[in-house]
Amino acid sequence: MSAHQRPPAQRRHRRYFALMGVCLALFVLAWGVVRLWSVPAAVAMCVVAMVIPPFAAIVGNRREPGERWWDESGDPESDRWWREIDDRGSGPGSGAGPGPGSGRR
């Protein structure tokens, strides 16, 4: 299964865990190995590792085109109504339908 065939949630999880793995590796290498040669380099590695978790959270929660998990309200009537609106305005070049900045929450 190629990367483009995986479900979007699985891709997000893989990106998040890869970034957090890099973060952990930086901390371990900085204080386990690099500090023996250069403490400033080890501190710099820790500063970089400190920035990764918030970035990983942003990347891990970013939606991909076509994903709808953030829109589902749990109210079947409301969800059906929004799907109907989305389907009505999803034709090529229509420019209709909710999109970024549409005010729908």
A tleap script that builds the chain and sets N, CA, C and O, in Angstrom:
source leaprc.protein.ff14SB
mol = sequence {
  NMET SER ALA HIE GLN ARG PRO PRO ALA GLN
  ARG ARG HIE ARG ARG TYR PHE ALA LEU MET
  GLY VAL CYS LEU ALA LEU PHE VAL LEU ALA
  TRP GLY VAL VAL ARG LEU TRP SER VAL PRO
  ALA ALA VAL ALA MET CYS VAL VAL ALA MET
  VAL ILE PRO PRO PHE ALA ALA ILE VAL GLY
  ASN ARG ARG GLU PRO GLY GLU ARG TRP TRP
  ASP GLU SER GLY ASP PRO GLU SER ASP ARG
  TRP TRP ARG GLU ILE ASP ASP ARG GLY SER
  GLY PRO GLY SER GLY ALA GLY PRO GLY PRO
  GLY SER GLY ARG CARG
}
set mol.1.N position { 0.857 -1.177 0.000 }
set mol.1.CA position { 0.000 0.000 0.000 }
set mol.1.C position { 0.900 1.235 0.000 }
set mol.1.O position { 1.737 1.405 0.887 }
set mol.2.N position { 0.720 2.086 -0.992 }
set mol.2.CA position { 1.543 3.290 -1.082 }
set mol.2.C position { 1.027 4.352 -0.122 }
set mol.2.O position { -0.051 4.212 0.455 }
set mol.3.N position { 1.804 5.409 0.040 }
set mol.3.CA position { 1.447 6.486 0.975 }
set mol.3.C position { 0.148 7.174 0.575 }
set mol.3.O position { -0.584 7.655 1.440 }
set mol.4.N position { -0.150 7.228 -0.715 }
set mol.4.CA position { -1.359 7.918 -1.173 }
set mol.4.C position { -2.602 7.060 -1.019 }
set mol.4.O position { -3.716 7.576 -1.113 }
set mol.5.N position { -2.441 5.755 -0.783 }
set mol.5.CA position { -3.591 4.880 -0.621 }
set mol.5.C position { -3.978 4.705 0.844 }
set mol.5.O position { -5.055 4.179 1.128 }
set mol.6.N position { -3.143 5.125 1.769 }
set mol.6.CA position { -3.450 4.996 3.195 }
set mol.6.C position { -4.565 5.955 3.575 }
set mol.6.O position { -4.720 7.011 2.961 }
set mol.7.N position { -5.338 5.589 4.582 }
set mol.7.CA position { -6.355 6.527 5.077 }
set mol.7.C position { -5.685 7.785 5.622 }
set mol.7.O position { -4.578 7.714 6.156 }
set mol.8.N position { -6.345 8.932 5.492 }
set mol.8.CA position { -5.739 10.187 5.958 }
set mol.8.C position { -5.339 10.154 7.426 }
set mol.8.O position { -4.305 10.716 7.788 }
set mol.9.N position { -6.119 9.518 8.269 }
set mol.9.CA position { -5.776 9.465 9.695 }
set mol.9.C position { -4.465 8.710 9.900 }
set mol.9.O position { -3.653 9.095 10.742 }
set mol.10.N position { -4.257 7.654 9.149 }
set mol.10.CA position { -3.020 6.881 9.280 }
set mol.10.C position { -1.825 7.708 8.821 }
set mol.10.O position { -0.759 7.641 9.432 }
set mol.11.N position { -1.989 8.483 7.759 }
set mol.11.CA position { -0.887 9.350 7.302 }
set mol.11.C position { -0.558 10.393 8.365 }
set mol.11.O position { 0.611 10.658 8.647 }
set mol.12.N position { -1.613 10.988 8.958 }
set mol.12.CA position { -1.382 11.986 10.009 }
set mol.12.C position { -0.658 11.368 11.191 }
set mol.12.O position { 0.265 11.974 11.735 }
set mol.13.N position { -1.061 10.170 11.599 }
set mol.13.CA position { -0.417 9.498 12.725 }
set mol.13.C position { 1.047 9.207 12.410 }
set mol.13.O position { 1.916 9.400 13.260 }
set mol.14.N position { 1.316 8.752 11.214 }
set mol.14.CA position { 2.702 8.445 10.842 }
set mol.14.C position { 3.576 9.690 10.858 }
set mol.14.O position { 4.713 9.648 11.330 }
set mol.15.N position { 3.048 10.804 10.342 }
set mol.15.CA position { 3.806 12.055 10.368 }
set mol.15.C position { 4.077 12.499 11.798 }
set mol.15.O position { 5.194 12.892 12.137 }
set mol.16.N position { 3.038 12.433 12.638 }
set mol.16.CA position { 3.181 12.849 14.030 }
set mol.16.C position { 4.235 11.995 14.741 }
set mol.16.O position { 5.129 12.535 15.393 }
set mol.17.N position { 4.137 10.670 14.621 }
set mol.17.CA position { 5.083 9.803 15.315 }
set mol.17.C position { 6.490 9.916 14.748 }
set mol.17.O position { 7.460 9.752 15.486 }
set mol.18.N position { 6.624 10.193 13.457 }
set mol.18.CA position { 7.954 10.412 12.885 }
set mol.18.C position { 8.584 11.666 13.488 }
set mol.18.O position { 9.752 11.651 13.876 }
set mol.19.N position { 7.815 12.747 13.567 }
set mol.19.CA position { 8.343 13.982 14.159 }
set mol.19.C position { 8.686 13.791 15.631 }
set mol.19.O position { 9.723 14.269 16.092 }
set mol.20.N position { 7.833 13.102 16.369 }
set mol.20.CA position { 8.123 12.876 17.784 }
set mol.20.C position { 9.307 11.923 17.963 }
set mol.20.O position { 10.046 12.036 18.942 }
set mol.21.N position { 9.492 11.000 17.041 }
set mol.21.CA position { 10.680 10.132 17.073 }
set mol.21.C position { 11.957 10.932 16.857 }
set mol.21.O position { 12.967 10.690 17.517 }
set mol.22.N position { 11.909 11.884 15.932 }
set mol.22.CA position { 13.054 12.766 15.705 }
set mol.22.C position { 13.336 13.584 16.968 }
set mol.22.O position { 14.492 13.765 17.351 }
set mol.23.N position { 12.288 14.070 17.604 }
set mol.23.CA position { 12.428 14.844 18.838 }
set mol.23.C position { 13.128 14.009 19.912 }
set mol.23.O position { 14.092 14.460 20.531 }
set mol.24.N position { 12.645 12.822 20.120 }
set mol.24.CA position { 13.234 11.940 21.130 }
set mol.24.C position { 14.682 11.601 20.793 }
set mol.24.O position { 15.541 11.599 21.675 }
set mol.25.N position { 14.953 11.317 19.530 }
set mol.25.CA position { 16.326 11.003 19.108 }
set mol.25.C position { 17.259 12.189 19.350 }
set mol.25.O position { 18.399 12.006 19.777 }
set mol.26.N position { 16.779 13.402 19.080 }
set mol.26.CA position { 17.613 14.581 19.326 }
set mol.26.C position { 17.967 14.712 20.801 }
set mol.26.O position { 19.123 14.968 21.137 }
set mol.27.N position { 16.983 14.537 21.690 }
set mol.27.CA position { 17.260 14.621 23.125 }
set mol.27.C position { 18.259 13.551 23.565 }
set mol.27.O position { 19.217 13.847 24.278 }
set mol.28.N position { 18.033 12.321 23.144 }
set mol.28.CA position { 18.907 11.216 23.566 }
set mol.28.C position { 20.318 11.410 23.025 }
set mol.28.O position { 21.295 11.247 23.758 }
set mol.29.N position { 20.427 11.758 21.742 }
set mol.29.CA position { 21.761 11.969 21.174 }
set mol.29.C position { 22.460 13.177 21.783 }
set mol.29.O position { 23.670 13.152 22.011 }
set mol.30.N position { 21.697 14.235 22.046 }
set mol.30.CA position { 22.300 15.453 22.596 }
set mol.30.C position { 22.969 15.177 23.932 }
set mol.30.O position { 24.122 15.557 24.137 }
set mol.31.N position { 22.257 14.517 24.847 }
set mol.31.CA position { 22.809 14.337 26.182 }
set mol.31.C position { 23.504 13.004 26.376 }
set mol.31.O position { 24.183 12.813 27.385 }
set mol.32.N position { 23.358 12.084 25.449 }
set mol.32.CA position { 24.055 10.805 25.555 }
set mol.32.C position { 25.373 10.780 24.804 }
set mol.32.O position { 26.299 10.069 25.196 }
set mol.33.N position { 25.466 11.550 23.730 }
set mol.33.CA position { 26.649 11.471 22.881 }
set mol.33.C position { 27.271 12.847 22.639 }
set mol.33.O position { 28.450 13.051 22.928 }
set mol.34.N position { 26.500 13.778 22.120 }
set mol.34.CA position { 27.038 15.060 21.649 }
set mol.34.C position { 27.626 15.890 22.788 }
set mol.34.O position { 28.602 16.607 22.569 }
set mol.35.N position { 27.067 15.819 23.992 }
set mol.35.CA position { 27.577 16.634 25.098 }
set mol.35.C position { 29.020 16.293 25.455 }
set mol.35.O position { 29.720 17.114 26.048 }
set mol.36.N position { 29.470 15.095 25.100 }
set mol.36.CA position { 30.851 14.705 25.381 }
set mol.36.C position { 31.842 15.537 24.567 }
set mol.36.O position { 32.983 15.737 24.984 }
set mol.37.N position { 31.399 16.019 23.406 }
set mol.37.CA position { 32.269 16.825 22.552 }
set mol.37.C position { 31.945 18.313 22.608 }
set mol.37.O position { 32.840 19.156 22.547 }
set mol.38.N position { 30.642 18.630 22.726 }
set mol.38.CA position { 30.254 20.037 22.688 }
set mol.38.C position { 28.929 20.251 23.412 }
set mol.38.O position { 27.868 19.853 22.932 }
set mol.39.N position { 29.016 20.885 24.569 }
set mol.39.CA position { 27.792 21.176 25.324 }
set mol.39.C position { 26.922 22.191 24.580 }
set mol.39.O position { 25.704 22.016 24.545 }
set mol.40.N position { 27.495 23.255 23.977 }
set mol.40.CA position { 26.632 24.177 23.223 }
set mol.40.C position { 25.882 23.487 22.075 }
set mol.40.O position { 24.731 23.826 21.802 }
set mol.41.N position { 26.514 22.538 21.414 }
set mol.41.CA position { 25.824 21.808 20.343 }
set mol.41.C position { 24.686 20.955 20.922 }
set mol.41.O position { 23.619 20.842 20.318 }
set mol.42.N position { 24.923 20.362 22.089 }
set mol.42.CA position { 23.881 19.564 22.738 }
set mol.42.C position { 22.702 20.451 23.143 }
set mol.42.O position { 21.544 20.061 22.996 }
set mol.43.N position { 23.005 21.637 23.648 }
set mol.43.CA position { 21.937 22.568 24.020 }
set mol.43.C position { 21.169 22.999 22.777 }
set mol.43.O position { 19.941 23.089 22.808 }
set mol.44.N position { 21.876 23.264 21.689 }
set mol.44.CA position { 21.215 23.653 20.434 }
set mol.44.C position { 20.307 22.531 19.936 }
set mol.44.O position { 19.206 22.794 19.451 }
set mol.45.N position { 20.760 21.287 20.053 }
set mol.45.CA position { 19.930 20.159 19.637 }
set mol.45.C position { 18.668 20.080 20.495 }
set mol.45.O position { 17.593 19.760 19.989 }
set mol.46.N position { 18.793 20.369 21.783 }
set mol.46.CA position { 17.625 20.340 22.673 }
set mol.46.C position { 16.654 21.474 22.356 }
set mol.46.O position { 15.441 21.305 22.473 }
set mol.47.N position { 17.181 22.619 21.958 }
set mol.47.CA position { 16.305 23.733 21.578 }
set mol.47.C position { 15.505 23.355 20.334 }
set mol.47.O position { 14.306 23.624 20.254 }
set mol.48.N position { 16.168 22.736 19.374 }
set mol.48.CA position { 15.455 22.275 18.169 }
set mol.48.C position { 14.421 21.228 18.556 }
set mol.48.O position { 13.293 21.261 18.064 }
set mol.49.N position { 14.793 20.295 19.437 }
set mol.49.CA position { 13.858 19.249 19.868 }
set mol.49.C position { 12.679 19.843 20.634 }
set mol.49.O position { 11.575 19.300 20.598 }
set mol.50.N position { 12.910 20.953 21.323 }
set mol.50.CA position { 11.846 21.595 22.091 }
set mol.50.C position { 10.775 22.200 21.177 }
set mol.50.O position { 9.614 22.305 21.574 }
set mol.51.N position { 11.149 22.594 19.975 }
set mol.51.CA position { 10.223 23.221 19.037 }
set mol.51.C position { 9.390 22.177 18.284 }
set mol.51.O position { 8.313 22.498 17.781 }
set mol.52.N position { 9.862 20.965 18.203 }
set mol.52.CA position { 9.197 19.938 17.395 }
set mol.52.C position { 7.810 19.539 17.905 }
set mol.52.O position { 6.903 19.428 17.081 }
set mol.53.N position { 7.577 19.312 19.215 }
set mol.53.CA position { 6.243 18.841 19.631 }
set mol.53.C position { 5.069 19.735 19.230 }
set mol.53.O position { 4.064 19.207 18.755 }
set mol.54.N position { 5.140 21.067 19.395 }
set mol.54.CA position { 3.996 21.860 18.923 }
set mol.54.C position { 3.804 21.759 17.408 }
set mol.54.O position { 2.675 21.702 16.922 }
set mol.55.N position { 4.900 21.738 16.679 }
set mol.55.CA position { 4.833 21.598 15.223 }
set mol.55.C position { 4.234 20.235 14.859 }
set mol.55.O position { 3.428 20.141 13.933 }
set mol.56.N position { 4.626 19.179 15.587 }
set mol.56.CA position { 4.088 17.838 15.328 }
set mol.56.C position { 2.585 17.797 15.588 }
set mol.56.O position { 1.847 17.130 14.863 }
set mol.57.N position { 2.135 18.499 16.611 }
set mol.57.CA position { 0.701 18.540 16.902 }
set mol.57.C position { -0.057 19.242 15.779 }
set mol.57.O position { -1.147 18.813 15.400 }
set mol.58.N position { 0.509 20.305 15.254 }
set mol.58.CA position { -0.132 21.024 14.139 }
set mol.58.C position { -0.193 20.134 12.910 }
set mol.58.O position { -1.237 20.029 12.266 }
set mol.59.N position { 0.921 19.492 12.582 }
set mol.59.CA position { 0.963 18.604 11.415 }
set mol.59.C position { 0.036 17.411 11.615 }
set mol.59.O position { -0.648 16.991 10.681 }
set mol.60.N position { 0.010 16.868 12.821 }
set mol.60.CA position { -0.821 15.705 13.097 }
set mol.60.C position { -2.310 15.992 13.069 }
set mol.60.O position { -3.107 15.075 12.870 }
set mol.61.N position { -2.704 17.239 13.262 }
set mol.61.CA position { -4.122 17.593 13.269 }
set mol.61.C position { -4.577 18.329 12.028 }
set mol.61.O position { -5.746 18.699 11.923 }
set mol.62.N position { -3.685 18.546 11.098 }
set mol.62.CA position { -4.061 19.255 9.873 }
set mol.62.C position { -4.932 18.351 9.003 }
set mol.62.O position { -4.594 17.191 8.766 }
set mol.63.N position { -6.030 18.882 8.541 }
set mol.63.CA position { -6.924 18.079 7.709 }
set mol.63.C position { -6.373 18.002 6.285 }
set mol.63.O position { -5.617 18.867 5.843 }
set mol.64.N position { -6.765 16.967 5.600 }
set mol.64.CA position { -6.387 16.802 4.207 }
set mol.64.C position { -7.620 17.036 3.344 }
set mol.64.O position { -8.742 16.926 3.838 }
set mol.65.N position { -7.437 17.357 2.068 }
set mol.65.CA position { -8.595 17.590 1.195 }
set mol.65.C position { -9.536 16.381 1.211 }
set mol.65.O position { -9.103 15.233 1.105 }
set mol.66.N position { -10.795 16.664 1.341 }
set mol.66.CA position { -11.787 15.599 1.323 }
set mol.66.C position { -12.109 15.013 2.685 }
set mol.66.O position { -13.035 14.210 2.797 }
set mol.67.N position { -11.381 15.387 3.715 }
set mol.67.CA position { -11.678 14.875 5.048 }
set mol.67.C position { -12.824 15.664 5.661 }
set mol.67.O position { -12.909 16.880 5.495 }
set mol.68.N position { -13.709 14.962 6.374 }
set mol.68.CA position { -14.874 15.620 6.951 }
set mol.68.C position { -14.995 15.401 8.463 }
set mol.68.O position { -15.991 15.819 9.053 }
set mol.69.N position { -14.035 14.774 9.094 }
set mol.69.CA position { -14.188 14.423 10.506 }
set mol.69.C position { -14.401 15.624 11.409 }
set mol.69.O position { -15.037 15.489 12.455 }
set mol.70.N position { -13.900 16.779 11.049 }
set mol.70.CA position { -14.036 17.964 11.904 }
set mol.70.C position { -15.416 18.610 11.761 }
set mol.70.O position { -15.793 19.445 12.583 }
set mol.71.N position { -16.171 18.233 10.728 }
set mol.71.CA position { -17.475 18.845 10.463 }
set mol.71.C position { -18.645 18.067 11.055 }
set mol.71.O position { -19.735 18.621 11.199 }
set mol.72.N position { -18.451 16.824 11.394 }
set mol.72.CA position { -19.559 16.011 11.859 }
set mol.72.C position { -20.017 16.502 13.234 }
set mol.72.O position { -19.235 16.531 14.184 }
set mol.73.N position { -21.285 16.885 13.329 }
set mol.73.CA position { -21.812 17.452 14.568 }
set mol.73.C position { -22.440 16.397 15.467 }
set mol.73.O position { -22.612 16.634 16.662 }
set mol.74.N position { -22.784 15.247 14.920 }
set mol.74.CA position { -23.482 14.234 15.688 }
set mol.74.C position { -24.985 14.325 15.504 }
set mol.74.O position { -25.714 13.419 15.908 }
set mol.75.N position { -25.459 15.408 14.898 }
set mol.75.CA position { -26.880 15.586 14.628 }
set mol.75.C position { -27.132 15.128 13.190 }
set mol.75.O position { -26.717 15.807 12.251 }
set mol.76.N position { -27.806 13.982 13.000 }
set mol.76.CA position { -27.990 13.449 11.645 }
set mol.76.C position { -28.691 14.422 10.705 }
set mol.76.O position { -28.349 14.495 9.524 }
set mol.77.N position { -29.659 15.163 11.212 }
set mol.77.CA position { -30.391 16.119 10.363 }
set mol.77.C position { -29.450 17.218 9.868 }
set mol.77.O position { -29.453 17.555 8.684 }
set mol.78.N position { -28.654 17.769 10.767 }
set mol.78.CA position { -27.715 18.827 10.405 }
set mol.78.C position { -26.647 18.309 9.442 }
set mol.78.O position { -26.325 18.967 8.453 }
set mol.79.N position { -26.100 17.128 9.735 }
set mol.79.CA position { -25.074 16.556 8.858 }
set mol.79.C position { -25.626 16.291 7.457 }
set mol.79.O position { -24.946 16.538 6.461 }
set mol.80.N position { -26.863 15.787 7.384 }
set mol.80.CA position { -27.488 15.534 6.076 }
set mol.80.C position { -27.674 16.843 5.324 }
set mol.80.O position { -27.435 16.914 4.118 }
set mol.81.N position { -28.102 17.883 6.041 }
set mol.81.CA position { -28.308 19.193 5.425 }
set mol.81.C position { -26.996 19.749 4.870 }
set mol.81.O position { -26.971 20.248 3.745 }
set mol.82.N position { -25.908 19.671 5.639 }
set mol.82.CA position { -24.623 20.184 5.157 }
set mol.82.C position { -24.087 19.361 3.984 }
set mol.82.O position { -23.510 19.919 3.051 }
set mol.83.N position { -24.276 18.022 4.026 }
set mol.83.CA position { -23.832 17.198 2.886 }
set mol.83.C position { -24.589 17.588 1.625 }
set mol.83.O position { -24.004 17.644 0.543 }
set mol.84.N position { -25.897 17.860 1.755 }
set mol.84.CA position { -26.707 18.279 0.613 }
set mol.84.C position { -26.175 19.596 0.037 }
set mol.84.O position { -26.065 19.742 -1.180 }
set mol.85.N position { -25.853 20.532 0.890 }
set mol.85.CA position { -25.297 21.812 0.421 }
set mol.85.C position { -23.943 21.601 -0.253 }
set mol.85.O position { -23.673 22.171 -1.310 }
set mol.86.N position { -23.093 20.778 0.365 }
set mol.86.CA position { -21.780 20.506 -0.223 }
set mol.86.C position { -21.909 19.845 -1.585 }
set mol.86.O position { -21.189 20.198 -2.519 }
set mol.87.N position { -22.826 18.883 -1.707 }
set mol.87.CA position { -23.010 18.180 -2.976 }
set mol.87.C position { -23.557 19.106 -4.053 }
set mol.87.O position { -23.189 18.993 -5.223 }
set mol.88.N position { -24.414 19.998 -3.665 }
set mol.88.CA position { -25.009 20.933 -4.616 }
set mol.88.C position { -23.955 21.876 -5.190 }
set mol.88.O position { -24.026 22.238 -6.364 }
set mol.89.N position { -22.995 22.271 -4.390 }
set mol.89.CA position { -22.000 23.239 -4.837 }
set mol.89.C position { -20.663 22.630 -5.172 }
set mol.89.O position { -19.671 23.353 -5.265 }
set mol.90.N position { -20.599 21.301 -5.360 }
set mol.90.CA position { -19.299 20.673 -5.582 }
set mol.90.C position { -18.961 20.478 -7.050 }
set mol.90.O position { -17.943 19.859 -7.360 }
set mol.91.N position { -19.774 20.983 -7.959 }
set mol.91.CA position { -19.487 20.831 -9.382 }
set mol.91.C position { -18.267 21.634 -9.785 }
set mol.91.O position { -17.888 22.576 -9.089 }
set mol.92.N position { -17.638 21.269 -10.915 }
set mol.92.CA position { -16.445 21.997 -11.346 }
set mol.92.C position { -16.770 23.451 -11.667 }
set mol.92.O position { -17.701 23.754 -12.413 }
set mol.93.N position { -15.988 24.323 -11.092 }
set mol.93.CA position { -16.130 25.749 -11.370 }
set mol.93.C position { -17.310 26.404 -10.707 }
set mol.93.O position { -17.609 27.562 -11.000 }
set mol.94.N position { -18.007 25.692 -9.805 }
set mol.94.CA position { -19.192 26.291 -9.205 }
set mol.94.C position { -18.839 27.359 -8.192 }
set mol.94.O position { -19.521 28.379 -8.093 }
set mol.95.N position { -17.767 27.127 -7.436 }
set mol.95.CA position { -17.360 28.096 -6.430 }
set mol.95.C position { -18.327 28.202 -5.280 }
set mol.95.O position { -18.165 29.071 -4.423 }
set mol.96.N position { -19.335 27.341 -5.230 }
set mol.96.CA position { -20.325 27.403 -4.161 }
set mol.96.C position { -19.979 26.395 -3.080 }
set mol.96.O position { -19.068 25.581 -3.232 }
set mol.97.N position { -20.714 26.466 -1.999 }
set mol.97.CA position { -20.523 25.517 -0.910 }
set mol.97.C position { -19.584 26.055 0.131 }
set mol.97.O position { -18.787 26.953 -0.143 }
set mol.98.N position { -19.673 25.504 1.344 }
set mol.98.CA position { -18.799 25.985 2.405 }
set mol.98.C position { -17.353 25.626 2.118 }
set mol.98.O position { -17.047 24.560 1.583 }
set mol.99.N position { -16.511 26.506 2.473 }
set mol.99.CA position { -15.090 26.286 2.309 }
set mol.99.C position { -14.353 27.036 3.382 }
set mol.99.O position { -14.974 27.534 4.320 }
set mol.100.N position { -13.044 27.132 3.273 }
set mol.100.CA position { -12.295 27.884 4.273 }
set mol.100.C position { -12.814 29.312 4.347 }
set mol.100.O position { -12.980 29.983 3.328 }
set mol.101.N position { -13.061 29.754 5.544 }
set mol.101.CA position { -13.521 31.115 5.730 }
set mol.101.C position { -14.996 31.299 5.482 }
set mol.101.O position { -15.463 32.433 5.381 }
set mol.102.N position { -15.754 30.203 5.381 }
set mol.102.CA position { -17.175 30.340 5.081 }
set mol.102.C position { -17.990 30.720 6.293 }
set mol.102.O position { -19.159 31.083 6.164 }
set mol.103.N position { -17.393 30.644 7.471 }
set mol.103.CA position { -18.107 31.012 8.681 }
set mol.103.C position { -18.816 29.854 9.327 }
set mol.103.O position { -19.400 30.027 10.397 }
set mol.104.N position { -18.795 28.681 8.732 }
set mol.104.CA position { -19.452 27.516 9.314 }
set mol.104.C position { -18.575 26.958 10.419 }
set mol.104.O position { -17.367 26.796 10.248 }
set mol.105.N position { -19.191 26.668 11.549 }
set mol.105.CA position { -18.428 26.105 12.662 }
set mol.105.C position { -19.055 24.850 13.129 }
set mol.105.O position { -18.558 24.222 14.064 }
savepdb mol mol.pdb
quit
